[in-house]
Amino acid sequence: MRDWLPKGHLVWFVIDLVSQMDLSDFYKEYNERGEGRAAYDPKMMVALYLYAYCNKVRSSREIERLCTESVHF
């Protein structure tokens, strides 16, 4: 991904910001045992929603579509 997006792109700022957040409450509910459906990493989901919000994308369906069509999502 680093080859596809420029160094100063907003996505790098969001990823860096989320890496500094305390997400321990999210990880309390995170299923690491492999029971049930596979869970997405909370850090990745927070970064995705924050990045979408910064780009004025509020619809979960639109976020899903962008995840399949857009490199930065």
mmCIF file of the N, C-alpha and C atoms, coordinates in Angstrom:
data_MODEL
# 
_entry.id   MODEL 
# 
loop_
_atom_site.group_PDB 
_atom_site.id 
_atom_site.type_symbol 
_atom_site.label_atom_id 
_atom_site.label_alt_id 
_atom_site.label_comp_id 
_atom_site.label_asym_id 
_atom_site.label_entity_id 
_atom_site.label_seq_id 
_atom_site.pdbx_PDB_ins_code 
_atom_site.Cartn_x 
_atom_site.Cartn_y 
_atom_site.Cartn_z 
_atom_site.occupancy 
_atom_site.B_iso_or_equiv 
_atom_site.pdbx_formal_charge 
_atom_site.auth_seq_id 
_atom_site.auth_comp_id 
_atom_site.auth_asym_id 
_atom_site.auth_atom_id 
_atom_site.pdbx_PDB_model_num 
ATOM 1   N N  . MET A 1 1  ? 0.823   -1.191  0.000  1.00 0.00 ? 1  MET A N  1 
ATOM 2   C CA . MET A 1 1  ? 0.000   0.000   0.000  1.00 0.00 ? 1  MET A CA 1 
ATOM 3   C C  . MET A 1 1  ? 0.868   1.256   0.000  1.00 0.00 ? 1  MET A C  1 
ATOM 4   N N  . ARG A 1 2  ? 2.015   1.170   0.622  1.00 0.00 ? 2  ARG A N  1 
ATOM 5   C CA . ARG A 1 2  ? 2.891   2.344   0.676  1.00 0.00 ? 2  ARG A CA 1 
ATOM 6   C C  . ARG A 1 2  ? 3.359   2.772   -0.717 1.00 0.00 ? 2  ARG A C  1 
ATOM 7   N N  . ASP A 1 3  ? 3.381   1.832   -1.654 1.00 0.00 ? 3  ASP A N  1 
ATOM 8   C CA . ASP A 1 3  ? 3.782   2.163   -3.024 1.00 0.00 ? 3  ASP A CA 1 
ATOM 9   C C  . ASP A 1 3  ? 2.673   2.887   -3.779 1.00 0.00 ? 3  ASP A C  1 
ATOM 10  N N  . TRP A 1 4  ? 1.438   2.730   -3.346 1.00 0.00 ? 4  TRP A N  1 
ATOM 11  C CA . TRP A 1 4  ? 0.302   3.267   -4.084 1.00 0.00 ? 4  TRP A CA 1 
ATOM 12  C C  . TRP A 1 4  ? -0.161  4.640   -3.601 1.00 0.00 ? 4  TRP A C  1 
ATOM 13  N N  . LEU A 1 5  ? 0.129   4.982   -2.358 1.00 0.00 ? 5  LEU A N  1 
ATOM 14  C CA . LEU A 1 5  ? -0.338  6.254   -1.803 1.00 0.00 ? 5  LEU A CA 1 
ATOM 15  C C  . LEU A 1 5  ? 0.847   7.149   -1.442 1.00 0.00 ? 5  LEU A C  1 
ATOM 16  N N  . PRO A 1 6  ? 0.735   8.445   -1.701 1.00 0.00 ? 6  PRO A N  1 
ATOM 17  C CA . PRO A 1 6  ? 1.843   9.350   -1.383 1.00 0.00 ? 6  PRO A CA 1 
ATOM 18  C C  . PRO A 1 6  ? 2.099   9.445   0.118  1.00 0.00 ? 6  PRO A C  1 
ATOM 19  N N  . LYS A 1 7  ? 3.278   9.874   0.451  1.00 0.00 ? 7  LYS A N  1 
ATOM 20  C CA . LYS A 1 7  ? 3.721   9.942   1.851  1.00 0.00 ? 7  LYS A CA 1 
ATOM 21  C C  . LYS A 1 7  ? 2.813   10.801  2.732  1.00 0.00 ? 7  LYS A C  1 
ATOM 22  N N  . GLY A 1 8  ? 2.316   11.911  2.245  1.00 0.00 ? 8  GLY A N  1 
ATOM 23  C CA . GLY A 1 8  ? 1.521   12.808  3.073  1.00 0.00 ? 8  GLY A CA 1 
ATOM 24  C C  . GLY A 1 8  ? 0.020   12.579  3.000  1.00 0.00 ? 8  GLY A C  1 
ATOM 25  N N  . HIS A 1 9  ? -0.401  11.441  2.494  1.00 0.00 ? 9  HIS A N  1 
ATOM 26  C CA . HIS A 1 9  ? -1.836  11.159  2.346  1.00 0.00 ? 9  HIS A CA 1 
ATOM 27  C C  . HIS A 1 9  ? -2.509  11.075  3.717  1.00 0.00 ? 9  HIS A C  1 
ATOM 28  N N  . LEU A 1 10 ? -3.761  11.490  3.763  1.00 0.00 ? 10 LEU A N  1 
ATOM 29  C CA . LEU A 1 10 ? -4.543  11.489  5.016  1.00 0.00 ? 10 LEU A CA 1 
ATOM 30  C C  . LEU A 1 10 ? -4.600  10.108  5.669  1.00 0.00 ? 10 LEU A C  1 
ATOM 31  N N  . VAL A 1 11 ? -4.614  9.060   4.872  1.00 0.00 ? 11 VAL A N  1 
ATOM 32  C CA . VAL A 1 11 ? -4.722  7.714   5.437  1.00 0.00 ? 11 VAL A CA 1 
ATOM 33  C C  . VAL A 1 11 ? -3.560  7.405   6.378  1.00 0.00 ? 11 VAL A C  1 
ATOM 34  N N  . TRP A 1 12 ? -2.370  7.888   6.071  1.00 0.00 ? 12 TRP A N  1 
ATOM 35  C CA . TRP A 1 12 ? -1.207  7.640   6.946  1.00 0.00 ? 12 TRP A CA 1 
ATOM 36  C C  . TRP A 1 12 ? -1.368  8.377   8.275  1.00 0.00 ? 12 TRP A C  1 
ATOM 37  N N  . PHE A 1 13 ? -1.928  9.581   8.230  1.00 0.00 ? 13 PHE A N  1 
ATOM 38  C CA . PHE A 1 13 ? -2.183  10.329  9.462  1.00 0.00 ? 13 PHE A CA 1 
ATOM 39  C C  . PHE A 1 13 ? -3.195  9.590   10.334 1.00 0.00 ? 13 PHE A C  1 
ATOM 40  N N  . VAL A 1 14 ? -4.261  9.096   9.723  1.00 0.00 ? 14 VAL A N  1 
ATOM 41  C CA . VAL A 1 14 ? -5.308  8.392   10.474 1.00 0.00 ? 14 VAL A CA 1 
ATOM 42  C C  . VAL A 1 14 ? -4.748  7.113   11.093 1.00 0.00 ? 14 VAL A C  1 
ATOM 43  N N  . ILE A 1 15 ? -3.974  6.354   10.329 1.00 0.00 ? 15 ILE A N  1 
ATOM 44  C CA . ILE A 1 15 ? -3.386  5.120   10.859 1.00 0.00 ? 15 ILE A CA 1 
ATOM 45  C C  . ILE A 1 15 ? -2.455  5.434   12.029 1.00 0.00 ? 15 ILE A C  1 
ATOM 46  N N  . ASP A 1 16 ? -1.664  6.468   11.902 1.00 0.00 ? 16 ASP A N  1 
ATOM 47  C CA . ASP A 1 16 ? -0.760  6.871   12.981 1.00 0.00 ? 16 ASP A CA 1 
ATOM 48  C C  . ASP A 1 16 ? -1.544  7.331   14.212 1.00 0.00 ? 16 ASP A C  1 
ATOM 49  N N  . LEU A 1 17 ? -2.599  8.090   13.980 1.00 0.00 ? 17 LEU A N  1 
ATOM 50  C CA . LEU A 1 17 ? -3.437  8.569   15.072 1.00 0.00 ? 17 LEU A CA 1 
ATOM 51  C C  . LEU A 1 17 ? -4.077  7.410   15.835 1.00 0.00 ? 17 LEU A C  1 
ATOM 52  N N  . VAL A 1 18 ? -4.632  6.461   15.113 1.00 0.00 ? 18 VAL A N  1 
ATOM 53  C CA . VAL A 1 18 ? -5.300  5.315   15.747 1.00 0.00 ? 18 VAL A CA 1 
ATOM 54  C C  . VAL A 1 18 ? -4.292  4.451   16.503 1.00 0.00 ? 18 VAL A C  1 
ATOM 55  N N  . SER A 1 19 ? -3.070  4.347   15.995 1.00 0.00 ? 19 SER A N  1 
ATOM 56  C CA . SER A 1 19 ? -2.056  3.537   16.692 1.00 0.00 ? 19 SER A CA 1 
ATOM 57  C C  . SER A 1 19 ? -1.696  4.128   18.051 1.00 0.00 ? 19 SER A C  1 
ATOM 58  N N  . GLN A 1 20 ? -1.994  5.418   18.261 1.00 0.00 ? 20 GLN A N  1 
ATOM 59  C CA . GLN A 1 20 ? -1.702  6.065   19.539 1.00 0.00 ? 20 GLN A CA 1 
ATOM 60  C C  . GLN A 1 20 ? -2.904  6.078   20.487 1.00 0.00 ? 20 GLN A C  1 
ATOM 61  N N  . MET A 1 21 ? -4.053  5.609   20.009 1.00 0.00 ? 21 MET A N  1 
ATOM 62  C CA . MET A 1 21 ? -5.266  5.611   20.836 1.00 0.00 ? 21 MET A CA 1 
ATOM 63  C C  . MET A 1 21 ? -5.296  4.416   21.772 1.00 0.00 ? 21 MET A C  1 
ATOM 64  N N  . ASP A 1 22 ? -5.957  4.597   22.901 1.00 0.00 ? 22 ASP A N  1 
ATOM 65  C CA . ASP A 1 22 ? -6.185  3.494   23.828 1.00 0.00 ? 22 ASP A CA 1 
ATOM 66  C C  . ASP A 1 22 ? -7.471  2.784   23.399 1.00 0.00 ? 22 ASP A C  1 
ATOM 67  N N  . LEU A 1 23 ? -7.335  1.636   22.793 1.00 0.00 ? 23 LEU A N  1 
ATOM 68  C CA . LEU A 1 23 ? -8.485  0.875   22.308 1.00 0.00 ? 23 LEU A CA 1 
ATOM 69  C C  . LEU A 1 23 ? -8.761  -0.353  23.180 1.00 0.00 ? 23 LEU A C  1 
ATOM 70  N N  . SER A 1 24 ? -8.307  -0.313  24.407 1.00 0.00 ? 24 SER A N  1 
ATOM 71  C CA . SER A 1 24 ? -8.439  -1.476  25.290 1.00 0.00 ? 24 SER A CA 1 
ATOM 72  C C  . SER A 1 24 ? -9.895  -1.894  25.500 1.00 0.00 ? 24 SER A C  1 
ATOM 73  N N  . ASP A 1 25 ? -10.829 -0.939  25.521 1.00 0.00 ? 25 ASP A N  1 
ATOM 74  C CA . ASP A 1 25 ? -12.241 -1.303  25.678 1.00 0.00 ? 25 ASP A CA 1 
ATOM 75  C C  . ASP A 1 25 ? -12.758 -2.099  24.479 1.00 0.00 ? 25 ASP A C  1 
ATOM 76  N N  . PHE A 1 26 ? -12.275 -1.767  23.287 1.00 0.00 ? 26 PHE A N  1 
ATOM 77  C CA . PHE A 1 26 ? -12.660 -2.527  22.099 1.00 0.00 ? 26 PHE A CA 1 
ATOM 78  C C  . PHE A 1 26 ? -12.090 -3.939  22.164 1.00 0.00 ? 26 PHE A C  1 
ATOM 79  N N  . TYR A 1 27 ? -10.857 -4.061  22.620 1.00 0.00 ? 27 TYR A N  1 
ATOM 80  C CA . TYR A 1 27 ? -10.211 -5.369  22.659 1.00 0.00 ? 27 TYR A CA 1 
ATOM 81  C C  . TYR A 1 27 ? -10.780 -6.272  23.747 1.00 0.00 ? 27 TYR A C  1 
ATOM 82  N N  . LYS A 1 28 ? -11.469 -5.713  24.738 1.00 0.00 ? 28 LYS A N  1 
ATOM 83  C CA . LYS A 1 28 ? -12.113 -6.547  25.755 1.00 0.00 ? 28 LYS A CA 1 
ATOM 84  C C  . LYS A 1 28 ? -13.173 -7.442  25.141 1.00 0.00 ? 28 LYS A C  1 
ATOM 85  N N  . GLU A 1 29 ? -13.839 -6.931  24.114 1.00 0.00 ? 29 GLU A N  1 
ATOM 86  C CA . GLU A 1 29 ? -14.901 -7.680  23.441 1.00 0.00 ? 29 GLU A CA 1 
ATOM 87  C C  . GLU A 1 29 ? -14.407 -8.418  22.200 1.00 0.00 ? 29 GLU A C  1 
ATOM 88  N N  . TYR A 1 30 ? -13.147 -8.270  21.865 1.00 0.00 ? 30 TYR A N  1 
ATOM 89  C CA . TYR A 1 30 ? -12.579 -8.867  20.657 1.00 0.00 ? 30 TYR A CA 1 
ATOM 90  C C  . TYR A 1 30 ? -12.390 -10.364 20.860 1.00 0.00 ? 30 TYR A C  1 
ATOM 91  N N  . ASN A 1 31 ? -12.896 -11.161 19.949 1.00 0.00 ? 31 ASN A N  1 
ATOM 92  C CA . ASN A 1 31 ? -12.829 -12.617 20.046 1.00 0.00 ? 31 ASN A CA 1 
ATOM 93  C C  . ASN A 1 31 ? -11.559 -13.119 19.366 1.00 0.00 ? 31 ASN A C  1 
ATOM 94  N N  . GLU A 1 32 ? -10.560 -13.466 20.146 1.00 0.00 ? 32 GLU A N  1 
ATOM 95  C CA . GLU A 1 32 ? -9.309  -13.976 19.597 1.00 0.00 ? 32 GLU A CA 1 
ATOM 96  C C  . GLU A 1 32 ? -9.247  -15.498 19.605 1.00 0.00 ? 32 GLU A C  1 
ATOM 97  N N  . ARG A 1 33 ? -10.242 -16.150 20.186 1.00 0.00 ? 33 ARG A N  1 
ATOM 98  C CA . ARG A 1 33 ? -10.216 -17.608 20.306 1.00 0.00 ? 33 ARG A CA 1 
ATOM 99  C C  . ARG A 1 33 ? -10.639 -18.317 19.029 1.00 0.00 ? 33 ARG A C  1 
ATOM 100 N N  . GLY A 1 34 ? -11.173 -17.582 18.076 1.00 0.00 ? 34 GLY A N  1 
ATOM 101 C CA . GLY A 1 34 ? -11.573 -18.201 16.831 1.00 0.00 ? 34 GLY A CA 1 
ATOM 102 C C  . GLY A 1 34 ? -12.966 -18.806 16.859 1.00 0.00 ? 34 GLY A C  1 
ATOM 103 N N  . GLU A 1 35 ? -13.707 -18.534 17.910 1.00 0.00 ? 35 GLU A N  1 
ATOM 104 C CA . GLU A 1 35 ? -15.072 -19.041 17.994 1.00 0.00 ? 35 GLU A CA 1 
ATOM 105 C C  . GLU A 1 35 ? -15.989 -18.165 17.154 1.00 0.00 ? 35 GLU A C  1 
ATOM 106 N N  . GLY A 1 36 ? -16.938 -18.762 16.500 1.00 0.00 ? 36 GLY A N  1 
ATOM 107 C CA . GLY A 1 36 ? -17.878 -17.984 15.704 1.00 0.00 ? 36 GLY A CA 1 
ATOM 108 C C  . GLY A 1 36 ? -17.218 -17.415 14.459 1.00 0.00 ? 36 GLY A C  1 
ATOM 109 N N  . ARG A 1 37 ? -17.746 -16.298 13.995 1.00 0.00 ? 37 ARG A N  1 
ATOM 110 C CA . ARG A 1 37 ? -17.221 -15.669 12.787 1.00 0.00 ? 37 ARG A CA 1 
ATOM 111 C C  . ARG A 1 37 ? -15.905 -14.950 13.084 1.00 0.00 ? 37 ARG A C  1 
ATOM 112 N N  . ALA A 1 38 ? -15.064 -14.891 12.086 1.00 0.00 ? 38 ALA A N  1 
ATOM 113 C CA . ALA A 1 38 ? -13.796 -14.183 12.232 1.00 0.00 ? 38 ALA A CA 1 
ATOM 114 C C  . ALA A 1 38 ? -14.063 -12.690 12.437 1.00 0.00 ? 38 ALA A C  1 
ATOM 115 N N  . ALA A 1 39 ? -13.388 -12.114 13.414 1.00 0.00 ? 39 ALA A N  1 
ATOM 116 C CA . ALA A 1 39 ? -13.581 -10.694 13.727 1.00 0.00 ? 39 ALA A CA 1 
ATOM 117 C C  . ALA A 1 39 ? -12.504 -9.857  13.052 1.00 0.00 ? 39 ALA A C  1 
ATOM 118 N N  . TYR A 1 40 ? -12.866 -8.637  12.700 1.00 0.00 ? 40 TYR A N  1 
ATOM 119 C CA . TYR A 1 40 ? -11.884 -7.692  12.173 1.00 0.00 ? 40 TYR A CA 1 
ATOM 120 C C  . TYR A 1 40 ? -11.160 -7.048  13.350 1.00 0.00 ? 40 TYR A C  1 
ATOM 121 N N  . ASP A 1 41 ? -9.907  -6.720  13.148 1.00 0.00 ? 41 ASP A N  1 
ATOM 122 C CA . ASP A 1 41 ? -9.114  -6.078  14.184 1.00 0.00 ? 41 ASP A CA 1 
ATOM 123 C C  . ASP A 1 41 ? -9.727  -4.716  14.513 1.00 0.00 ? 41 ASP A C  1 
ATOM 124 N N  . PRO A 1 42 ? -10.008 -4.441  15.799 1.00 0.00 ? 42 PRO A N  1 
ATOM 125 C CA . PRO A 1 42 ? -10.601 -3.166  16.184 1.00 0.00 ? 42 PRO A CA 1 
ATOM 126 C C  . PRO A 1 42 ? -9.788  -1.954  15.723 1.00 0.00 ? 42 PRO A C  1 
ATOM 127 N N  . LYS A 1 43 ? -8.474  -2.066  15.730 1.00 0.00 ? 43 LYS A N  1 
ATOM 128 C CA . LYS A 1 43 ? -7.635  -0.942  15.290 1.00 0.00 ? 43 LYS A CA 1 
ATOM 129 C C  . LYS A 1 43 ? -7.922  -0.612  13.824 1.00 0.00 ? 43 LYS A C  1 
ATOM 130 N N  . MET A 1 44 ? -8.070  -1.631  13.003 1.00 0.00 ? 44 MET A N  1 
ATOM 131 C CA . MET A 1 44 ? -8.354  -1.430  11.595 1.00 0.00 ? 44 MET A CA 1 
ATOM 132 C C  . MET A 1 44 ? -9.746  -0.833  11.396 1.00 0.00 ? 44 MET A C  1 
ATOM 133 N N  . MET A 1 45 ? -10.716 -1.294  12.158 1.00 0.00 ? 45 MET A N  1 
ATOM 134 C CA . MET A 1 45 ? -12.084 -0.796  12.015 1.00 0.00 ? 45 MET A CA 1 
ATOM 135 C C  . MET A 1 45 ? -12.193 0.663   12.465 1.00 0.00 ? 45 MET A C  1 
ATOM 136 N N  . VAL A 1 46 ? -11.533 1.027   13.562 1.00 0.00 ? 46 VAL A N  1 
ATOM 137 C CA . VAL A 1 46 ? -11.552 2.418   14.032 1.00 0.00 ? 46 VAL A CA 1 
ATOM 138 C C  . VAL A 1 46 ? -10.905 3.317   12.982 1.00 0.00 ? 46 VAL A C  1 
ATOM 139 N N  . ALA A 1 47 ? -9.790  2.875   12.419 1.00 0.00 ? 47 ALA A N  1 
ATOM 140 C CA . ALA A 1 47 ? -9.120  3.667   11.381 1.00 0.00 ? 47 ALA A CA 1 
ATOM 141 C C  . ALA A 1 47 ? -10.019 3.814   10.160 1.00 0.00 ? 47 ALA A C  1 
ATOM 142 N N  . LEU A 1 48 ? -10.694 2.758   9.769  1.00 0.00 ? 48 LEU A N  1 
ATOM 143 C CA . LEU A 1 48 ? -11.584 2.807   8.612  1.00 0.00 ? 48 LEU A CA 1 
ATOM 144 C C  . LEU A 1 48 ? -12.725 3.789   8.826  1.00 0.00 ? 48 LEU A C  1 
ATOM 145 N N  . TYR A 1 49 ? -13.401 3.690   9.965  1.00 0.00 ? 49 TYR A N  1 
ATOM 146 C CA . TYR A 1 49 ? -14.522 4.592   10.240 1.00 0.00 ? 49 TYR A CA 1 
ATOM 147 C C  . TYR A 1 49 ? -14.059 6.046   10.392 1.00 0.00 ? 49 TYR A C  1 
ATOM 148 N N  . LEU A 1 50 ? -12.934 6.253   11.019 1.00 0.00 ? 50 LEU A N  1 
ATOM 149 C CA . LEU A 1 50 ? -12.411 7.604   11.170 1.00 0.00 ? 50 LEU A CA 1 
ATOM 150 C C  . LEU A 1 50 ? -12.021 8.194   9.808  1.00 0.00 ? 50 LEU A C  1 
ATOM 151 N N  . TYR A 1 51 ? -11.374 7.394   8.986  1.00 0.00 ? 51 TYR A N  1 
ATOM 152 C CA . TYR A 1 51 ? -11.000 7.860   7.652  1.00 0.00 ? 51 TYR A CA 1 
ATOM 153 C C  . TYR A 1 51 ? -12.246 8.163   6.816  1.00 0.00 ? 51 TYR A C  1 
ATOM 154 N N  . ALA A 1 52 ? -13.243 7.295   6.890  1.00 0.00 ? 52 ALA A N  1 
ATOM 155 C CA . ALA A 1 52 ? -14.493 7.531   6.150  1.00 0.00 ? 52 ALA A CA 1 
ATOM 156 C C  . ALA A 1 52 ? -15.156 8.823   6.628  1.00 0.00 ? 52 ALA A C  1 
ATOM 157 N N  . TYR A 1 53 ? -15.211 9.025   7.927  1.00 0.00 ? 53 TYR A N  1 
ATOM 158 C CA . TYR A 1 53 ? -15.816 10.236  8.486  1.00 0.00 ? 53 TYR A CA 1 
ATOM 159 C C  . TYR A 1 53 ? -15.073 11.486  7.999  1.00 0.00 ? 53 TYR A C  1 
ATOM 160 N N  . CYS A 1 54 ? -13.755 11.432  7.957  1.00 0.00 ? 54 CYS A N  1 
ATOM 161 C CA . CYS A 1 54 ? -12.955 12.563  7.469  1.00 0.00 ? 54 CYS A CA 1 
ATOM 162 C C  . CYS A 1 54 ? -13.248 12.865  6.003  1.00 0.00 ? 54 CYS A C  1 
ATOM 163 N N  . ASN A 1 55 ? -13.700 11.863  5.264  1.00 0.00 ? 55 ASN A N  1 
ATOM 164 C CA . ASN A 1 55 ? -14.017 12.026  3.854  1.00 0.00 ? 55 ASN A CA 1 
ATOM 165 C C  . ASN A 1 55 ? -15.516 12.173  3.610  1.00 0.00 ? 55 ASN A C  1 
ATOM 166 N N  . LYS A 1 56 ? -16.257 12.492  4.673  1.00 0.00 ? 56 LYS A N  1 
ATOM 167 C CA . LYS A 1 56 ? -17.694 12.738  4.607  1.00 0.00 ? 56 LYS A CA 1 
ATOM 168 C C  . LYS A 1 56 ? -18.486 11.541  4.074  1.00 0.00 ? 56 LYS A C  1 
ATOM 169 N N  . VAL A 1 57 ? -17.996 10.347  4.374  1.00 0.00 ? 57 VAL A N  1 
ATOM 170 C CA . VAL A 1 57 ? -18.710 9.126   4.022  1.00 0.00 ? 57 VAL A CA 1 
ATOM 171 C C  . VAL A 1 57 ? -19.324 8.587   5.305  1.00 0.00 ? 57 VAL A C  1 
ATOM 172 N N  . ARG A 1 58 ? -20.641 8.563   5.375  1.00 0.00 ? 58 ARG A N  1 
ATOM 173 C CA . ARG A 1 58 ? -21.322 8.137   6.604  1.00 0.00 ? 58 ARG A CA 1 
ATOM 174 C C  . ARG A 1 58 ? -22.025 6.790   6.459  1.00 0.00 ? 58 ARG A C  1 
ATOM 175 N N  . SER A 1 59 ? -22.350 6.411   5.245  1.00 0.00 ? 59 SER A N  1 
ATOM 176 C CA . SER A 1 59 ? -23.112 5.197   4.988  1.00 0.00 ? 59 SER A CA 1 
ATOM 177 C C  . SER A 1 59 ? -22.224 3.958   5.082  1.00 0.00 ? 59 SER A C  1 
ATOM 178 N N  . SER A 1 60 ? -22.652 2.978   5.859  1.00 0.00 ? 60 SER A N  1 
ATOM 179 C CA . SER A 1 60 ? -21.879 1.739   5.966  1.00 0.00 ? 60 SER A CA 1 
ATOM 180 C C  . SER A 1 60 ? -21.837 1.005   4.623  1.00 0.00 ? 60 SER A C  1 
ATOM 181 N N  . ARG A 1 61 ? -22.898 1.113   3.845  1.00 0.00 ? 61 ARG A N  1 
ATOM 182 C CA . ARG A 1 61 ? -22.899 0.487   2.517  1.00 0.00 ? 61 ARG A CA 1 
ATOM 183 C C  . ARG A 1 61 ? -21.904 1.177   1.592  1.00 0.00 ? 61 ARG A C  1 
ATOM 184 N N  . GLU A 1 62 ? -21.809 2.479   1.704  1.00 0.00 ? 62 GLU A N  1 
ATOM 185 C CA . GLU A 1 62 ? -20.848 3.230   0.893  1.00 0.00 ? 62 GLU A CA 1 
ATOM 186 C C  . GLU A 1 62 ? -19.418 2.896   1.322  1.00 0.00 ? 62 GLU A C  1 
ATOM 187 N N  . ILE A 1 63 ? -19.191 2.770   2.620  1.00 0.00 ? 63 ILE A N  1 
ATOM 188 C CA . ILE A 1 63 ? -17.865 2.389   3.117  1.00 0.00 ? 63 ILE A CA 1 
ATOM 189 C C  . ILE A 1 63 ? -17.499 1.003   2.583  1.00 0.00 ? 63 ILE A C  1 
ATOM 190 N N  . GLU A 1 64 ? -18.439 0.083   2.631  1.00 0.00 ? 64 GLU A N  1 
ATOM 191 C CA . GLU A 1 64 ? -18.195 -1.266  2.112  1.00 0.00 ? 64 GLU A CA 1 
ATOM 192 C C  . GLU A 1 64 ? -17.836 -1.218  0.627  1.00 0.00 ? 64 GLU A C  1 
ATOM 193 N N  . ARG A 1 65 ? -18.578 -0.447  -0.142 1.00 0.00 ? 65 ARG A N  1 
ATOM 194 C CA . ARG A 1 65 ? -18.313 -0.325  -1.578 1.00 0.00 ? 65 ARG A CA 1 
ATOM 195 C C  . ARG A 1 65 ? -16.924 0.248   -1.818 1.00 0.00 ? 65 ARG A C  1 
ATOM 196 N N  . LEU A 1 66 ? -16.581 1.298   -1.081 1.00 0.00 ? 66 LEU A N  1 
ATOM 197 C CA . LEU A 1 66 ? -15.274 1.924   -1.242 1.00 0.00 ? 66 LEU A CA 1 
ATOM 198 C C  . LEU A 1 66 ? -14.125 0.987   -0.857 1.00 0.00 ? 66 LEU A C  1 
ATOM 199 N N  . CYS A 1 67 ? -14.375 0.101   0.094  1.00 0.00 ? 67 CYS A N  1 
ATOM 200 C CA . CYS A 1 67 ? -13.334 -0.863  0.501  1.00 0.00 ? 67 CYS A CA 1 
ATOM 201 C C  . CYS A 1 67 ? -12.977 -1.824  -0.631 1.00 0.00 ? 67 CYS A C  1 
ATOM 202 N N  . THR A 1 68 ? -13.907 -2.041  -1.545 1.00 0.00 ? 68 THR A N  1 
ATOM 203 C CA . THR A 1 68 ? -13.613 -2.930  -2.665 1.00 0.00 ? 68 THR A CA 1 
ATOM 204 C C  . THR A 1 68 ? -13.132 -2.184  -3.898 1.00 0.00 ? 68 THR A C  1 
ATOM 205 N N  . GLU A 1 69 ? -13.363 -0.869  -3.956 1.00 0.00 ? 69 GLU A N  1 
ATOM 206 C CA . GLU A 1 69 ? -13.050 -0.114  -5.165 1.00 0.00 ? 69 GLU A CA 1 
ATOM 207 C C  . GLU A 1 69 ? -11.946 0.917   -5.010 1.00 0.00 ? 69 GLU A C  1 
ATOM 208 N N  . SER A 1 70 ? -11.574 1.273   -3.799 1.00 0.00 ? 70 SER A N  1 
ATOM 209 C CA . SER A 1 70 ? -10.646 2.367   -3.587 1.00 0.00 ? 70 SER A CA 1 
ATOM 210 C C  . SER A 1 70 ? -9.460  1.929   -2.728 1.00 0.00 ? 70 SER A C  1 
ATOM 211 N N  . VAL A 1 71 ? -8.268  2.171   -3.217 1.00 0.00 ? 71 VAL A N  1 
ATOM 212 C CA . VAL A 1 71 ? -7.048  1.732   -2.507 1.00 0.00 ? 71 VAL A CA 1 
ATOM 213 C C  . VAL A 1 71 ? -6.948  2.351   -1.124 1.00 0.00 ? 71 VAL A C  1 
ATOM 214 N N  . HIS A 1 72 ? -7.235  3.621   -0.989 1.00 0.00 ? 72 HIS A N  1 
ATOM 215 C CA . HIS A 1 72 ? -7.034  4.254   0.319  1.00 0.00 ? 72 HIS A CA 1 
ATOM 216 C C  . HIS A 1 72 ? -8.065  3.813   1.339  1.00 0.00 ? 72 HIS A C  1 
ATOM 217 N N  . PHE A 1 73 ? -9.174  3.244   0.940  1.00 0.00 ? 73 PHE A N  1 
ATOM 218 C CA . PHE A 1 73 ? -10.102 2.670   1.908  1.00 0.00 ? 73 PHE A CA 1 
ATOM 219 C C  . PHE A 1 73 ? -9.693  1.240   2.215  1.00 0.00 ? 73 PHE A C  1 
# 
